[in-house]
């Protein structure tokens, strides 16, 4: 066959990864950490922290602006509702003034034809 399976196929151990970019790759943990610079990790953490802080600040600023606009809208809406309520009271009051007689019926003067004015 073109591709023969090895006898240990499902349980074969994967070969160790070799880094061919380096001339002498680290073979143990001590070899790896011998040339390790801790500032790489600190710099990566600082960049991630800066990114998270930027996103947090941006979100907080958007939320603050949204809340400020919402409060401004609510105040303006309350003023409009108060004006509308006052206008409605005035209109209803004027309508009541037009519909109710100015004098009690007994005291109203009757014209010659007998109808109440």
C-alpha angles and dihedrals in degrees: 000000000000095000115033118195119231114242093244093049105142094038102036116136113241113243116256114265113251122202105220094181092078125064094221109021119200112264099184136033091254090055090050096049093044091078096030116126112208091205089072090065093041091050092048091049091048092052092048091047091049091050092049091046090050092051091046093049092047092050092046091049092050091048091049093050091047092051092047092051091046092053090046090051092048092051092048091047092050090052090050091049092049091050090048091049092050090047091049091049089050093049093046090046091051090047090051090049090054095047101043119073117249091225131030112269093248092057097046116110116242119223119225093268091060098243121128114244 
